[in-house]
Amino acid sequence: MRLHLPSPVATDRLGAALAASRPPRAIVHLRGDLGAGKSTLARALLRALGVTGAIRSPTYTLVERYPLPEGGDALHLDLYRIGDAGELEFLGLDPAEGTLWLIEWPERGATALPPPDLAIELALEGPGRSFAATAGTPAGADWLRRLGADPDLRTFPVAG
């Protein structure tokens, strides 16, 4: 799936659509250059799931945990500052914990991370951003199918 996000409002709408269509457990890899909108999309998704209060970028803490109103936790990871995938061991993360993982800079975690249900690529494109998502699992393929059926997203232009 490819879309053009012309504004921050469009990113918020996409985050809401991702939240509304997500499976009960999901792992999302968020890729893109600095400033591409990874944290912005993660924040929009978490808000749409009902997370209240401050939603901090985990740039310095590496992991932020958010209780979800329907139960379970969302884990938001930013691996930009790790030097080696082995450093993830010190975070004490268990792949079985958390109902939603949002992982920025997953390439730095290499094989120490669980495989993604969705791999999302964001990039600056003109005044907005491009969004591309691919499924990594059957659950991710089903998620993309539900996301593509969202009538709100049909108003977005397809990214070039």
FENWO-V77674 format. One line per field, one symbol per residue. ss: DSSP state (a for helix, b for strand, c for the rest). phi: phi as a letter, one per 20 degrees, with the letter a starting at -180 (. if undefined). A space follows every 50 residues. Layout:
ss=???
phi=???
This chain:
ss=cbbbbccaaaaaaaaaaaaaaccccbbbbbbccccccaaaaaaaaaaacc ccccccccccccbbbbbcccccbbbbbbccccccaaaaaaaccccccccb bbbbcaaacaaacccccbbbbbbbbccbbbbbbbbccaaaaaaaaaaacc ccaaaccccc
phi=.cbddfbfffffffgfffffdffgcbcceddqfgnfofffffffffffeo fdnfdefegeemccdcfegeoncddddcegeeebgfffgffmedgeemeb dddelfffelefdffefcddddbfbleccdccccedbgffffffffffef ffefeefffe
